[in-house]
Amino acid sequence: MVSEEIKPKKQRDEECIINCLPGELIERIFFKLPVSTLLRCTGVCEQWHKIIRGPQFVTSHLQHAPHYALLFFPQESVSGEPHPADAILIDEAWSLSTYAVPVIGPDDFLCGSCNGLLCLYTKSSTLKIANLATGEFLHLEKPVKNLRGDHFLFYNFGFHPLTKEYKITHFLGDSIEGRPRPHNNNRFSVVQVYTLGDEKWRDIKTPEALSLNCVKNSGAVTIDGTLYWLIEDVVASWQHAVMTFDLCGESFAQIQLPATKPDDFAAGGSRRYWIREMDGKVCVATAQTCPSLPRWLVGKLQIWELENKTEQRWIQKYNIQYSPDYIPGPNLVHGDKIILQRCDGNLYSYELLGENFNTELCKMAKLLDFSPHKPDNMQSYICVKSLVRLDVYKKTAIVRRPKQREGWELKKWEAWEHELSENERMWSDTHRDEHKETARAQRYRMMINNLLPHILDDTIRQEISMNINQISPNFPDQQPRPIRRLNWVAQKQDLQNLNARMKKYNTIMKATDEVTSSIISMMGGAIEDQVYFSSLFAYCA
């Protein structure tokens, strides 16, 4: 019989028990596994690789993938100190991610999330499309080079379920006459479109000149192959309407907002509007701002859902009473909870309970402290982790490699990287000192145990025996240090843990040194007494 070690790999694969199962059953098992595990499984055998990398499985896995809330904090400067862009993922159990997302560079801005892919705006001449889970990415040439006044909020990213195409859209601001270079004004008349895999961007004229400020203030979302954003409409009850752009037919349409005015429409300060995706539906949120503090909300946050696109029928989904210390959106509903920012620098989740759309905020839970990031810069998306591949798009002419250094290679991030290295060095030094002091304590205990039989005074010997166990410093277990970069929330917690551990080390060592000194003092005194009485006895003899 041929031994298992010398069987050809192909023969071993064919004899693998799981490969004897029906292919449909194998796929159902794989559906339960996270993307990170599936990527490792592709190297097990050729059959598994074919299943997991096959387009049919990728599509089916995407439909079964759990949803995450993605909180993105762009790069910003606080008190002259740069803080890199970072992202936090919150799973369906409301657990926060620990590690940084490798495909997000320190200077990137997030334009959209779709089917596990992120569209990232860079300060160079490229956009970046990246798979959140697999780490695969490609750089695409921007539609206009050196566009002054360009902004990441003018880009959006979506997928059309019928054509199976991914498209990037860009609101191109109208140029100002007499300017030597393209310049964004407050309005735009062209939407630039790029289909992933094509060779170039295309310009689509809008029905009329539209407001870029509305896009900046209210956002834009792509749902089921249609891009939605708010436009000005002074004759409408809300003074706004919704403009749509179909990614398949590349045509525009307008949807009127509810005819009913919000209850507190004239309650004081200016009114804010946001267009959001909630449970796969287009929603518009609106709230009144405080007249004296425009960053604070007053009254109620009202959220309306587009129930029927063809009939332009809206229903009120939530009517949430706000406390006066909330920061205007964007807000994100994840499962049965809403995520809200407050002026105390923290992010909270609340359960949404109520009937007939009148909703109460219940069971508050603090998610994270978003300092030093500015509260009104956070972006939020619902995303998944997928196996969607990008390699099929890499041969098009529009794909570029950044010419200049970028990301963590830039000089401005040297101090940040040095600080992280210093933290790791202090962790290493602390673990080394704990190990060294534990070994030193063991040597002291051995020495004292060897000398203990020579102490003739029973009382002192018993007291030393009771105290000797206190010489062993009880340090916490040493956990392996993470190899991957932590996100900024985990970094803050890690630094707090380091400071607490160093403080505990000093406390333990102080107590251990005191006990050791006390024992040595008692032994020294006892031995001196024994020598004295022994000499006295010899003298008297």
Buried (B, 14 or more C-beta within 10 A) or exposed (E): EEEEEEEEEEEEBEEEEEBEEEEEEBBEEBBEBEBEEBBEBBEBBEBBEEBBBEEEBBBBBBEEBEBBBBBBBBBBEEEEEBBBBBBBBBBEEBEBBBEBBEBBBBBBBBBBBBBBBBBBBBBBBBBBBBBBBBEBBBBBBBBBEEBEBBBBBBBBBBBBEEEEBBBBBBBBBBBEEEEEEBBBBEBBBBBBBBBBBBEEBEEBEBEEEBBBEBBBBBBBBBBBBBBBBBBEBEEBBBBBBBBBBBBEEBEBBEBBBBEEEBEBBEBEBEBBBBBBBBEEBBBBBBBBBBEEEEEBBBBBBBBBBBEEBEEBEBEBBBBBEBEEEBBBBBBBBBBEBBBBBBBEBBBBBBBBEBEEBEBEBEEEEEBBBBEBBBBEEBBBBBBBBBBBBBEEBEEBEBBBEBEEEBBBEBEEBEEBBEEBEEBBEBBEEBBEBBEEBBEBBEEBBEEBEEBBEEBEBEEBBEBBBEBBEBBBBEBEEEEEEEEEBBBBBBBBBBBEBBEEBBEBBEEBBEBBEEBBEBBBEBBEEBBEBBEEEEEEEEEEE
